[in-house]
Amino acid sequence: MRGNKKFGLILLLAVFTVPAFGQGQPPDKTIAVFGQTIHYFDIGSGPVVVLLHGLGSRKDDW
């Protein structure tokens, strides 16, 4: 029983402290393509990389 409490405490700390140290989302930009609004991020330097998400995901997942 003691091990379960310790595991639960570690799990709670991991869940609630890790996101606090994240950098957050960069501001997104939009562009209209064939009447559809496309949201995108323009960050970093170097070669351009395009990541397309599929059904059920969002740009924020990348």
Secondary structure, DSSP 8 states (H G I E B T S, - for coil): -HHHHHHHHHHHHHHHHTGGGS------EEEEETTEEEEE---SSSS-------TT--GGG-
